[in-house]
């Protein structure tokens, strides 16, 4: 295949999937041998990082790279184009037998603006991103969904408010959104409706993580 003809969207998808396939192979062999824990986590981080950096040097040699697993030499600050990668998101889940809650993230920023990106969820066989093939069975939504871990809810609300979206939380940093029940923090998003106080407006109490006066509970459904 002539990789030199790939556009940035295709490169993001290709590299996310390649790294995901490498991680699946590494994980399968390690777990079959009874290995795991921090050694498998470290091996996964390094394997995916090394592959992505090497492939970007091959396919986009003039672009800067910022990796969660690499040293930041700050050359990106003078670069027009920077690839931002998280080689293995969900490192702890990567070493857990049966867990699919880990992923590979590859994105491109040009002049400070995101223009292309892909997320591979290898254990589930999914690839999501800009100009990728649509997900089978997907449905159109009037409002975009911002998916976040529960610990980052406040930041996600800011993003959702900026784009007119709504927030759905997951059980992990890279997980597929499950159904879950969590304490109501005087709900700050229409995506969550407090059964006790029926509040859906941003509040100082919610940002500080304080429960609502009614101590209600709220259910956020899976996507």
RODREN-862857 format. One line per field, with one value per residue: residue number from 0; y, x, z of N, C-alpha, C in turn. Coordinates in Angstrom, 2 decimals. Layout:
<koltis>
i	[NUM:...];
n_y	[Y:...];
n_x	[X:...];
n_z	[Z:...];
ca_y	[Y:...];
ca_x	[X:...];
ca_z	[Z:...];
c_y	[Y:...];
c_x	[X:...];
c_z	[Z:...];
</koltis>
This chain:
<koltis>
i	[0:1:2:3:4:5:6:7:8:9:10:11:12:13:14:15:16:17:18:19:20:21:22:23:24:25:26:27:28:29:30:31:32:33:34:35:36:37:38:39:40:41:42:43:44:45:46:47:48:49:50:51:52:53:54:55:56:57:58:59:60:61:62:63:64:65:66:67:68:69:70:71:72:73:74:75:76:77:78:79:80:81:82:83:84:85:86:87:88:89:90:91:92:93:94:95:96:97:98:99:100:101:102:103:104:105:106:107:108:109:110:111:112:113:114:115:116:117:118:119:120:121:122:123:124:125:126:127:128:129:130:131:132:133:134:135:136:137:138:139:140:141:142:143:144:145:146:147:148:149:150:151:152:153:154:155:156:157:158:159:160:161:162:163:164:165:166:167:168:169:170:171:172:173:174:175:176:177:178:179:180:181:182:183:184:185:186:187:188:189:190:191:192:193:194:195:196:197:198:199:200:201:202:203:204:205:206:207:208:209:210:211:212:213:214:215:216:217:218:219:220:221:222];
n_y	[-1.20:2.26:4.26:6.86:8.34:8.69:10.60:12.87:12.00:9.31:8.42:8.79:6.93:4.55:4.27:4.21:1.82:0.00:0.15:-0.72:-3.38:-4.44:-4.20:-5.93:-8.41:-8.48:-8.41:-10.74:-12.79:-12.33:-12.65:-15.28:-16.56:-16.13:-13.76:-10.30:-7.41:-4.61:-4.91:-5.79:-3.61:-1.54:-2.54:-2.45:0.33:1.22:-0.27:0.53:3.29:3.45:2.34:4.11:6.55:5.90:5.27:7.69:9.24:8.10:8.44:11.10:12.94:15.62:16.60:17.51:15.63:14.83:12.86:11.02:9.16:9.88:12.01:15.52:17.59:20.12:21.04:21.09:23.50:25.32:24.26:23.85:21.73:19.21:16.01:14.46:12.00:9.27:6.50:4.22:4.24:3.75:2.03:0.39:-1.26:-2.63:-4.71:-6.41:-9.41:-10.09:-7.47:-4.80:-2.16:-0.21:1.78:3.28:6.44:8.82:11.92:14.92:18.20:21.34:24.41:24.96:24.00:21.21:18.81:16.24:12.88:9.74:6.94:3.86:0.96:-1.74:-4.31:-4.47:-4.24:-1.82:1.24:4.62:7.95:10.92:11.12:8.36:5.02:4.77:3.82:0.71:0.56:2.95:5.93:9.03:12.05:14.87:16.43:16.67:14.14:14.16:12.16:11.04:10.25:9.74:11.19:13.41:15.04:17.79:19.23:18.13:19.08:21.77:21.59:20.40:22.41:24.38:23.37:22.81:20.33:17.21:15.47:12.25:9.81:7.42:4.26:4.19:5.50:4.87:3.52:1.69:3.24:2.35:1.55:3.41:4.33:7.20:9.52:12.42:15.59:18.09:18.32:19.29:19.21:18.79:16.16:14.68:14.23:15.33:13.40:14.20:16.99:18.06:19.73:21.22:23.01:24.68:24.73:26.07:24.27:21.79:21.84:21.67:19.17:18.54:17.01:17.21:19.05:17.42:14.98:13.23:10.62:9.81:8.54:7.73:6.81:4.28:5.00];
n_x	[0.84:0.49:1.62:2.42:0.50:-1.57:-3.99:-4.18:-6.21:-6.47:-3.93:-3.95:-5.94:-4.83:-2.40:-3.34:-4.78:-2.74:-1.00:-2.78:-3.20:-0.64:-0.53:-2.59:-1.50:0.83:-0.32:-1.91:0.04:1.54:-0.34:-1.08:1.18:1.11:2.02:1.87:0.48:2.48:4.68:3.69:2.08:3.99:5.44:3.49:2.95:5.49:5.88:3.75:4.21:6.82:6.29:4.38:5.78:7.92:6.59:5.32:7.57:8.32:6.10:5.26:7.60:8.32:6.76:5.99:5.94:4.04:3.96:2.27:3.81:6.41:9.37:8.99:10.35:9.81:9.91:7.66:6.44:7.31:6.43:4.32:2.63:1.55:1.57:-0.39:-0.27:-1.61:-0.32:-1.21:-4.05:-5.64:-4.00:-3.85:-6.12:-5.36:-3.74:-5.47:-7.22:-9.64:-10.59:-11.74:-11.33:-9.41:-7.32:-6.03:-4.85:-4.63:-3.86:-3.97:-2.78:-2.99:-1.52:-2.45:-5.04:-7.22:-7.33:-7.49:-8.05:-7.97:-9.28:-8.50:-10.04:-8.90:-9.55:-12.24:-12.47:-12.99:-12.76:-12.56:-13.09:-12.02:-13.24:-13.30:-14.56:-18.09:-19.68:-21.27:-24.78:-25.04:-26.63:-28.12:-27.55:-28.97:-27.52:-24.07:-22.10:-20.19:-17.83:-16.68:-14.57:-15.78:-14.31:-13.49:-15.61:-16.37:-14.63:-15.40:-17.98:-17.55:-16.48:-18.66:-20.57:-19.46:-19.73:-22.36:-23.23:-23.76:-22.97:-21.68:-20.73:-18.08:-16.82:-14.12:-10.94:-10.67:-12.93:-15.81:-18.92:-20.83:-23.99:-24.61:-24.79:-24.61:-23.67:-25.69:-24.61:-25.89:-26.87:-25.12:-25.55:-27.83:-27.81:-27.91:-30.32:-31.42:-33.03:-33.86:-33.51:-33.98:-32.36:-30.70:-28.83:-25.62:-23.57:-21.86:-21.55:-21.62:-19.28:-17.41:-17.78:-19.78:-22.56:-26.03:-28.69:-30.86:-29.71:-29.91:-29.98:-28.61:-29.12:-27.20:-27.59:-26.23:-24.57];
n_z	[0.00:-0.77:1.44:1.42:0.22:1.93:3.68:6.53:8.27:7.62:8.30:11.09:11.83:10.82:12.30:14.94:14.89:14.18:16.42:18.36:17.55:17.98:20.75:21.53:20.75:22.36:24.92:24.90:24.70:27.04:29.15:28.71:29.50:32.13:33.02:34.06:35.66:36.75:35.06:32.60:32.04:31.79:29.62:27.65:27.44:26.51:24.14:22.44:22.36:21.18:18.67:17.53:17.48:15.79:13.41:12.81:12.35:10.00:8.26:8.58:8.67:9.11:11.09:14.50:17.60:20.43:23.14:25.66:26.89:26.42:26.53:26.65:24.44:23.77:21.20:19.76:20.24:18.40:16.11:13.25:12.84:15.00:16.33:18.73:21.08:22.94:23.81:25.21:26.71:29.72:31.17:33.49:33.23:30.98:31.83:33.05:33.09:30.68:30.52:28.52:28.57:27.53:25.37:22.30:21.41:18.86:17.54:15.56:15.63:14.15:13.87:16.45:16.43:16.58:14.02:13.02:14.09:15.87:17.64:18.83:20.00:20.88:22.08:21.71:19.03:17.81:15.92:16.00:14.90:13.04:9.78:9.56:8.98:9.37:12.49:12.71:12.98:14.25:15.49:14.60:16.41:18.03:19.73:20.53:22.23:25.15:26.47:29.56:32.41:35.73:37.57:36.23:35.73:36.00:34.26:31.83:31.60:31.03:28.46:27.13:27.43:25.83:23.27:22.99:23.90:25.73:28.79:29.38:31.66:32.28:33.56:33.63:32.40:29.72:29.03:27.74:27.79:30.56:32.15:35.07:38.53:40.47:43.11:43.42:42.47:42.76:40.07:37.16:34.51:31.77:31.06:33.32:35.76:38.79:41.16:43.61:44.06:41.61:40.17:37.45:36.82:36.62:39.53:42.40:44.45:43.16:41.64:43.61:44.46:46.33:47.89:46.91:48.52:48.89:48.89:46.78:44.24:41.09:37.85:35.06:31.84:29.64:26.49];
ca_y	[0.00:3.48:5.05:8.28:9.01:8.76:11.91:12.85:11.19:7.91:8.13:8.65:5.66:3.45:4.12:3.78:0.40:-0.77:0.08:-1.56:-4.78:-4.81:-4.34:-7.17:-9.53:-8.44:-8.75:-12.15:-13.64:-12.14:-13.25:-16.73:-17.03:-15.82:-12.47:-9.21:-6.37:-3.41:-5.23:-5.78:-2.23:-0.79:-3.04:-1.93:1.76:1.41:-0.87:1.39:4.57:3.30:2.10:5.32:7.56:5.45:5.37:9.10:9.69:7.56:8.96:12.56:13.25:17.03:16.98:17.28:14.61:14.93:11.59:10.90:8.27:10.35:13.31:16.68:18.45:21.44:21.43:21.27:24.89:26.06:23.48:24.13:20.50:18.37:14.82:14.23:10.58:8.53:5.16:3.23:4.86:2.64:1.11:-0.61:-2.24:-3.42:-5.90:-7.19:-10.43:-9.87:-6.06:-4.16:-0.73:0.45:2.31:4.02:7.73:9.51:13.13:15.93:19.61:22.23:25.79:25.02:23.52:19.79:18.63:14.82:12.06:8.40:6.16:2.43:0.17:-3.01:-5.49:-4.48:-4.17:-0.55:2.35:5.79:9.15:11.78:10.53:6.91:4.38:4.93:2.68:0.04:0.70:4.25:6.75:10.46:12.74:16.30:17.06:15.83:13.52:14.25:11.01:11.35:9.50:10.49:12.09:14.60:15.52:19.25:19.67:17.70:19.98:22.98:21.26:20.19:23.71:25.14:22.81:22.52:18.89:16.71:14.65:10.90:9.34:6.01:3.73:4.24:6.53:4.46:2.47:1.81:3.76:1.45:2.21:3.55:5.19:7.96:10.56:13.65:16.76:19.21:18.05:20.47:18.97:18.19:14.72:14.07:14.93:14.95:12.97:14.81:18.45:18.40:20.82:20.93:24.22:24.66:25.28:26.02:23.04:20.65:21.94:21.27:17.78:18.42:16.43:18.13:19.11:16.28:13.76:12.35:9.82:10.07:7.46:8.13:5.62:4.06:5.56];
ca_x	[0.00:1.28:1.31:2.73:-0.69:-2.59:-4.20:-3.95:-7.24:-6.12:-2.72:-4.37:-6.63:-3.88:-1.46:-4.07:-5.09:-1.49:-0.56:-3.74:-2.93:0.58:-0.87:-3.37:-0.57:1.66:-1.17:-2.29:1.19:1.92:-1.33:-1.02:2.35:0.91:2.64:0.90:0.87:3.17:5.61:2.89:1.66:5.15:5.75:2.47:3.22:6.69:5.70:2.88:4.90:7.91:5.73:3.76:6.82:8.67:5.73:5.14:8.82:8.33:5.01:5.17:8.91:8.49:5.82:6.39:5.16:3.93:3.43:2.13:4.85:7.72:9.83:8.59:11.52:9.23:10.04:6.30:6.02:7.66:5.97:2.98:1.85:1.98:0.77:-0.53:-0.63:-1.62:-0.09:-2.03:-4.94:-6.23:-2.88:-4.15:-7.05:-4.64:-3.16:-6.52:-7.81:-11.03:-10.95:-11.64:-11.37:-8.13:-7.42:-4.90:-5.31:-3.72:-4.53:-3.12:-3.12:-2.33:-1.65:-3.22:-6.41:-7.30:-7.86:-7.67:-7.82:-8.55:-9.19:-8.67:-10.39:-8.51:-10.23:-13.59:-12.42:-13.53:-11.90:-13.41:-12.30:-12.40:-13.22:-13.19:-15.81:-19.10:-19.92:-22.53:-25.87:-25.01:-27.81:-27.83:-27.92:-29.11:-26.49:-22.88:-21.87:-18.85:-17.66:-15.64:-14.58:-16.50:-13.41:-13.24:-16.93:-16.44:-13.97:-16.22:-19.13:-17.10:-16.39:-20.01:-21.24:-18.88:-20.15:-23.78:-23.41:-24.11:-21.91:-21.94:-19.54:-17.73:-16.22:-12.66:-10.45:-10.81:-13.93:-17.07:-19.83:-21.83:-24.98:-24.05:-25.49:-23.62:-24.27:-26.05:-23.86:-26.69:-26.56:-24.70:-25.76:-29.13:-27.65:-28.23:-31.43:-31.45:-34.36:-34.23:-33.62:-34.37:-31.52:-29.90:-28.03:-24.29:-23.54:-20.57:-21.51:-21.29:-17.88:-16.59:-18.04:-20.61:-23.85:-27.16:-29.38:-31.76:-28.92:-30.52:-29.08:-28.92:-28.71:-26.82:-27.68:-25.17:-24.84];
ca_z	[0.00:-0.83:2.62:1.19:-0.32:2.97:4.30:7.97:8.92:7.40:9.09:12.49:11.97:10.57:13.40:16.13:14.74:14.24:17.81:19.06:17.20:18.70:22.16:21.67:20.66:23.56:26.07:24.82:25.02:28.44:30.04:28.51:30.25:33.53:33.34:34.14:36.60:36.29:33.97:31.37:31.81:31.29:28.29:26.75:27.22:25.71:22.81:21.64:22.17:20.22:17.34:17.01:17.19:14.61:12.22:12.49:11.75:8.64:7.44:8.73:9.26:9.43:12.14:15.90:18.30:21.88:23.63:27.10:27.39:26.00:27.04:25.85:24.19:23.51:19.79:19.26:20.41:17.19:14.97:12.74:12.95:16.11:16.64:20.17:21.19:24.19:23.26:25.91:27.68:30.47:31.38:34.52:32.68:29.98:32.45:33.72:32.23:30.29:30.42:27.21:28.83:27.23:24.01:21.72:20.90:17.94:17.06:14.92:15.84:13.21:14.33:17.68:16.27:16.24:12.66:12.72:15.26:15.88:18.87:18.63:21.18:20.29:22.61:21.17:17.58:17.32:15.52:15.94:14.63:11.94:8.44:9.61:8.59:10.42:13.36:12.35:13.93:14.90:15.28:14.60:17.64:17.89:20.55:20.67:23.53:25.72:27.35:30.54:33.65:36.74:38.28:35.41:35.30:35.89:33.04:30.70:31.50:30.36:27.03:26.63:27.35:24.72:21.97:23.00:24.05:27.05:29.35:29.86:32.35:32.17:34.77:33.55:31.49:28.33:29.01:27.05:28.80:31.10:32.98:36.41:39.46:41.23:43.94:42.73:42.96:42.25:38.66:36.39:33.08:31.46:30.88:34.60:36.39:40.19:41.57:44.88:44.00:40.23:39.69:36.25:36.56:37.24:40.88:43.08:45.24:42.31:41.23:44.75:44.77:47.51:47.54:46.92:49.80:48.99:48.88:45.79:43.42:39.69:36.97:33.72:31.02:28.66:25.17];
c_y	[1.25:4.41:6.54:9.05:9.19:10.18:11.77:12.00:9.70:7.52:7.92:7.30:4.47:3.21:3.69:2.29:-0.46:-0.95:-0.81:-3.04:-5.27:-5.06:-5.61:-8.38:-9.62:-8.92:-10.23:-13.07:-13.54:-12.83:-14.77:-17.34:-16.72:-14.53:-11.39:-8.12:-5.24:-3.71:-5.23:-4.36:-1.40:-1.23:-2.52:-0.47:1.96:0.89:0.04:2.73:4.46:3.11:3.38:6.38:7.18:5.60:6.82:9.69:9.23:8.26:10.48:13.07:14.71:17.50:16.72:16.24:14.89:13.66:11.60:10.05:8.71:11.67:14.42:17.59:19.87:21.92:21.69:22.73:25.73:25.36:23.89:22.94:19.63:17.22:14.62:12.81:10.14:7.07:4.07:3.93:3.73:1.58:0.04:-1.68:-3.13:-4.72:-6.78:-8.15:-10.09:-8.42:-5.54:-2.65:-0.09:0.78:2.97:5.30:8.37:10.73:14.09:17.31:20.45:23.68:25.91:24.50:22.04:19.60:17.17:14.02:10.71:7.76:4.71:1.79:-1.28:-4.22:-5.60:-4.39:-2.86:0.44:3.55:7.02:9.94:11.04:9.03:6.32:4.54:3.65:2.04:0.24:2.03:5.05:8.22:11.09:14.23:17.04:16.13:15.32:13.71:13.12:11.27:10.35:10.36:11.48:13.39:15.28:17.04:19.78:19.31:18.59:21.26:22.76:21.12:21.52:24.51:24.66:22.47:21.04:18.51:15.69:13.27:10.39:7.85:5.55:3.78:5.21:6.15:3.53:2.76:2.21:2.72:2.23:2.31:4.49:5.91:8.99:11.79:14.81:18.03:19.31:19.29:20.27:18.38:16.69:13.99:14.89:14.44:14.60:13.67:16.31:18.95:19.55:20.40:22.12:24.11:25.28:25.17:24.73:21.85:20.67:21.50:19.83:17.60:17.90:17.46:18.05:17.91:14.95:12.73:11.50:9.94:8.93:8.04:6.88:5.51:4.67:4.52];
c_x	[0.88:0.93:1.54:1.52:-1.78:-2.75:-4.08:-4.97:-6.90:-4.89:-3.09:-5.04:-5.70:-2.98:-2.14:-4.38:-3.83:-1.02:-1.49:-3.50:-1.67:0.28:-1.68:-2.45:0.29:0.87:-1.53:-1.16:1.56:0.94:-1.34:0.14:2.24:1.56:1.56:1.42:1.65:4.13:4.88:2.45:2.80:5.52:4.75:2.69:4.39:6.52:4.87:3.54:5.96:7.36:5.16:4.78:7.59:7.85:5.47:6.41:8.92:7.31:4.89:6.46:9.09:7.61:6.42:5.47:5.20:3.24:3.33:3.25:6.26:8.09:9.41:9.80:11.11:9.43:8.67:5.86:6.32:7.14:4.56:2.06:2.43:1.01:0.78:-1.04:-0.66:-1.51:-0.93:-2.82:-5.69:-5.19:-3.19:-5.10:-6.38:-4.11:-4.19:-7.17:-9.27:-11.43:-10.76:-11.51:-10.00:-8.12:-6.11:-5.46:-4.23:-4.45:-3.50:-3.67:-2.31:-2.60:-2.58:-4.63:-6.40:-7.95:-8.10:-7.40:-8.49:-8.32:-9.46:-8.99:-10.15:-9.30:-11.66:-13.64:-12.89:-12.45:-12.80:-12.55:-12.82:-12.23:-12.93:-14.53:-16.83:-19.27:-21.24:-23.58:-25.91:-26.27:-27.42:-28.29:-28.01:-28.00:-25.29:-22.73:-20.41:-18.73:-16.48:-15.67:-15.24:-15.61:-13.17:-14.55:-16.96:-15.80:-14.80:-17.43:-18.76:-17.01:-17.78:-20.75:-20.75:-19.38:-21.63:-24.08:-23.85:-23.07:-22.44:-20.65:-19.35:-17.09:-14.71:-12.23:-10.64:-11.98:-15.10:-18.11:-20.84:-22.95:-24.39:-24.89:-24.47:-24.33:-24.60:-25.27:-24.59:-26.43:-26.26:-24.88:-27.13:-29.03:-27.97:-29.32:-31.57:-32.86:-34.82:-34.44:-33.98:-33.57:-30.74:-29.04:-26.67:-24.33:-22.16:-20.44:-21.09:-19.82:-16.95:-16.85:-18.87:-21.98:-24.96:-27.87:-30.30:-31.05:-29.53:-29.49:-29.54:-28.37:-28.38:-26.78:-26.51:-25.57:-25.54];
c_z	[0.00:0.30:2.39:0.67:0.74:3.48:5.82:8.72:8.80:8.20:10.56:12.71:11.81:11.77:14.70:16.06:14.81:15.68:18.63:18.80:17.91:20.18:22.42:21.67:21.93:24.77:26.08:25.21:26.50:29.38:29.91:29.30:31.74:33.97:33.40:35.05:35.95:35.14:32.63:31.04:31.20:29.88:27.27:26.42:26.26:24.30:21.92:21.35:21.08:18.80:16.75:16.63:15.93:13.34:11.84:11.88:10.30:7.74:7.47:9.37:9.68:10.58:13.53:16.52:19.80:22.37:25.15:27.70:27.01:26.62:26.09:25.65:23.78:22.08:19.18:19.33:19.19:15.93:14.54:12.98:14.09:16.30:18.15:20.35:22.65:23.77:23.92:27.00:28.40:30.78:32.41:33.99:31.65:30.56:33.14:32.73:31.95:30.14:29.00:27.34:28.72:25.75:23.59:21.10:20.03:17.38:16.46:15.20:14.87:13.62:15.54:17.59:15.91:14.88:12.31:13.98:15.13:17.24:18.52:19.98:20.79:20.77:22.11:19.66:17.00:16.94:15.28:15.66:13.46:10.61:8.46:9.17:9.71:11.23:12.97:13.43:14.64:14.59:15.35:15.92:17.37:18.64:20.66:22.10:23.94:26.74:28.28:31.68:34.70:37.47:37.53:34.99:35.09:34.63:31.82:30.51:30.78:28.86:26.43:26.46:26.15:23.37:21.93:23.16:25.44:27.48:29.73:30.48:32.16:33.46:34.74:32.48:30.04:28.12:28.10:28.07:29.28:31.75:34.39:37.23:40.32:42.09:43.10:43.33:42.56:40.76:37.84:34.91:32.86:31.26:32.18:35.27:37.83:40.62:42.85:44.75:42.61:39.67:38.47:35.89:37.24:38.63:41.46:43.87:44.37:41.92:42.37:45.15:46.03:47.11:47.62:48.26:50.00:49.04:47.93:45.08:41.99:38.85:35.61:32.87:30.08:27.33:24.32];
</koltis>
